[in-house]
């Protein structure tokens, strides 16, 4: 019986590897790129600091509610913005910046990054960056988060050339709030797994985010009680050994599309 199971398991694994070799080959290996700081999942640190990030906004209902909670708790977060929503709700972005929060690029249309072409990567990022540029100083670190957290070797090279620092999230800090599992469950996932240097993933748009708003009201006071300081991604990156090098990467302002 055991031998039969081994044979079946081997057949399944071979089928997966051969039928999906392209996917396995293109997705980056975390442990090959992390040491160079090309892609950031978290920042190992002795300081009790974490960064809370929000994807897919701005949203006229839930982003504003989240900003109210952050303001009440006197903490700053990082918002990864979709360009077409920035264009539709610019006043919300202005509020984010006015209240001391950080913003990053999350593409213009939120396309799948599994099979996206290099030309499309450039188009998606530059269209959004054009909307974000006036709000920034020239020396800020340009933050980018790909939809779904997908980074391939191909688009990593393009994004590096465009001058972006790619920010993902700690593998143990995705409470999947977009599935609406309940505010308490979202909060419990984050608080139970929290570690120094974590980058926490939440969403302020893309659906009903009322559970995320309620969860945030639980998370922030408890993190403070546990001794954690809640900072922006850039502040967290200051603990990275290669932080000074990040500022040396300037985004190319050329308008031509990559060949």
C-alpha positions in Angstrom: 0.0 0.0 0.0 2.8 2.4 0.9 4.7 1.6 -2.3 1.6 2.3 -4.3 1.2 5.6 -2.6 4.8 6.5 -3.4 4.3 5.7 -7.1 1.1 7.8 -7.3 2.8 10.7 -5.5 5.8 10.6 -7.9 3.5 10.6 -10.9 1.6 13.7 -9.6 4.8 15.6 -8.8 6.4 14.8 -12.2 3.2 16.0 -13.9 3.2 19.3 -11.9 6.9 19.9 -12.6 6.8 19.1 -16.4 3.5 20.8 -17.1 4.3 24.0 -15.2 8.0 24.2 -15.7 7.7 27.7 -17.1 6.0 29.0 -14.0 8.5 27.4 -11.7 11.4 28.8 -13.7 10.1 32.4 -13.9 9.0 33.0 -10.3 11.9 34.4 -8.3 13.5 32.5 -5.5 13.1 34.6 -2.3 16.4 33.4 -0.8 18.4 34.5 -3.9 17.1 38.0 -4.1 16.4 38.9 -0.4 20.0 39.3 0.6 20.5 42.0 -2.0 17.5 44.0 -0.9 15.9 43.8 -4.4 12.7 42.5 -2.9 11.6 43.1 0.7 9.4 40.7 2.6 10.3 41.9 6.1 13.3 43.6 7.8 15.0 41.5 10.5 15.4 43.8 13.4 16.0 43.8 17.2 13.6 46.8 17.4 10.0 46.2 18.1 8.7 47.9 14.9 6.2 46.7 12.3 4.8 48.3 9.2 1.1 48.1 8.3 0.3 48.3 4.6 -2.9 48.6 2.7 -3.5 47.6 -0.9 -5.8 48.5 -3.8 -7.1 51.9 -2.7 -8.0 54.6 -2.5 -11.6 53.8 -1.7 -14.1 56.6 -1.0 -15.7 54.7 1.9 -13.2 52.4 3.6 -9.9 54.3 3.1 -11.5 57.3 4.8 -12.6 55.0 7.7 -9.1 53.5 8.0 -7.6 57.0 8.0 -9.9 58.0 10.8 -8.7 55.0 12.9 -5.0 55.6 12.1 -5.5 59.3 13.1 -7.1 58.4 16.4 -4.3 56.0 17.3 -1.6 58.4 16.0 0.1 55.9 13.8 1.2 56.1 10.1 0.8 53.4 7.5 1.8 52.7 3.9 -0.8 52.7 1.1 -0.1 50.9 -2.2 -2.3 52.7 -4.7 -3.9 51.7 -7.9 -3.5 54.5 -10.5 -7.0 54.5 -11.9 -8.4 54.9 -8.4 -5.9 57.7 -7.6 -7.2 59.5 -10.7 -10.8 59.0 -9.5 -10.2 59.9 -5.8 -7.2 62.3 -5.6 -8.5 64.1 -2.5 -8.2 60.9 -0.5 -4.5 60.5 -1.6 -4.0 64.1 -0.6 -5.4 63.4 2.8 -3.1 60.3 3.2 -0.1 62.5 2.5 -1.3 65.4 4.6 -1.7 63.1 7.6 1.8 61.7 7.3 1.2 58.4 5.6 3.3 56.9 2.9 2.2 55.9 -0.6 3.5 53.4 -3.1 2.8 52.2 -6.6 0.4 49.2 -7.1 0.1 49.5 -10.9 -2.6 51.4 -12.8 -5.2 48.6 -13.5 -4.0 45.8 -11.2 -3.2 43.3 -13.9 -1.9 39.8 -13.3 1.9 39.8 -13.0 2.2 36.1 -13.8 2.4 36.6 -17.6 2.6 40.4 -18.0 4.9 41.7 -20.7 7.8 44.0 -20.0 6.1 46.7 -22.0 3.0 46.4 -19.9 5.0 46.5 -16.7 6.5 49.8 -17.8 3.1 51.2 -18.9 1.3 50.2 -15.7 4.0 51.6 -13.4 4.7 54.8 -15.2 1.1 55.8 -15.6 0.6 55.5 -11.8 4.0 57.1 -11.0 3.0 60.1 -13.1 0.0 60.6 -10.8 2.1 60.1 -7.6 5.2 62.1 -8.6 3.9 65.6 -7.7 3.3 64.4 -4.1 6.9 63.3 -3.5 10.2 64.8 -2.8 13.0 63.8 -5.3 14.9 61.7 -2.8 12.1 59.4 -1.7 12.4 55.6 -2.1 10.0 54.5 -4.8 8.0 51.7 -3.4 6.2 49.2 -5.6 4.0 46.2 -4.8 3.0 43.9 -7.7 -0.6 42.6 -7.7 -0.9 39.4 -5.9 2.7 39.7 -4.8 3.9 38.0 -8.0 7.5 38.8 -9.0 9.2 37.0 -11.9 12.8 37.3 -13.0 11.6 39.2 -16.1 9.6 41.9 -14.3 12.1 42.1 -11.5 14.7 43.3 -14.0 12.3 45.9 -15.4 11.2 47.2 -12.0 14.8 47.5 -10.9 15.7 49.5 -14.0 12.7 51.8 -13.3 14.2 52.4 -9.9 11.6 50.7 -7.6 12.1 49.0 -4.3 9.7 46.0 -4.4 7.8 45.6 -1.2 5.9 42.4 -0.5 4.9 41.3 3.0 5.9 38.8 5.7 4.6 35.4 4.8 3.1 35.0 8.2 1.3 38.3 8.1 -1.3 37.9 5.4 -4.6 37.5 7.3 -6.5 37.3 4.0 -8.9 40.0 5.1 -10.2 40.2 1.5 -12.1 37.0 2.2 -14.0 38.6 5.1 -13.2 35.9 7.7 -14.3 38.2 10.5 -12.7 41.1 12.3 -11.6 39.1 15.3 -10.0 36.4 13.1 -8.1 39.0 11.1 -6.8 40.7 14.3 -5.9 37.4 15.9 -3.9 36.2 12.9 -1.8 39.4 13.0 -1.3 39.6 16.8 -0.5 35.9 17.2 2.2 35.9 14.5 3.7 39.3 15.0 7.5 39.6 15.0 10.0 42.5 14.9 10.3 43.9 11.4 7.1 42.5 10.0 5.3 44.0 7.0 1.6 43.4 7.5 -0.8 43.1 4.6 -4.3 44.5 4.7 -6.7 45.9 2.1 -8.6 49.2 2.0 -10.4 48.6 -1.3 -11.6 45.9 -3.7 -14.8 45.0 -1.8 -16.4 45.4 1.5 -13.6 46.2 4.0 -15.7 46.9 7.1 -14.1 43.9 8.8 -10.7 45.3 8.1 -11.7 48.6 9.7 -13.0 46.8 12.8 -9.9 44.6 13.0 -7.7 47.6 12.8 -9.4 49.0 15.9 -8.4 45.9 17.7 -4.9 45.5 16.3 -3.4 49.0 16.8 -4.0 49.3 20.6 -2.9 45.8 21.2 0.3 46.1 19.2 1.1 49.2 21.3 0.4 47.4 24.5 2.8 44.6 23.3 5.5 47.3 22.9 5.4 47.6 19.1 6.0 50.8 17.3 3.9 51.1 14.1 5.9 52.8 11.3 5.9 53.3 7.6 7.7 50.9 5.3 10.5 53.5 4.7 11.0 53.9 8.4 11.2 50.1 8.8 13.7 49.9 6.0 16.1 52.1 7.9 16.9 48.9 9.9 18.0 47.2 6.6 21.8 46.9 6.3 21.6 48.2 2.7 19.2 51.1 3.4 21.6 53.8 2.3 22.0 52.1 -1.1 18.3 52.2 -1.7 18.4 56.0 -2.0 21.0 55.8 -4.6 18.6 54.2 -7.1 17.0 56.9 -9.1 14.0 56.3 -11.3 14.7 56.9 -15.0 12.5 59.6 -16.4 12.8 58.3 -20.0 9.5 58.0 -21.7 10.5 55.3 -24.2 9.2 51.8 -23.8 11.8 49.0 -23.1 12.7 47.0 -26.2 
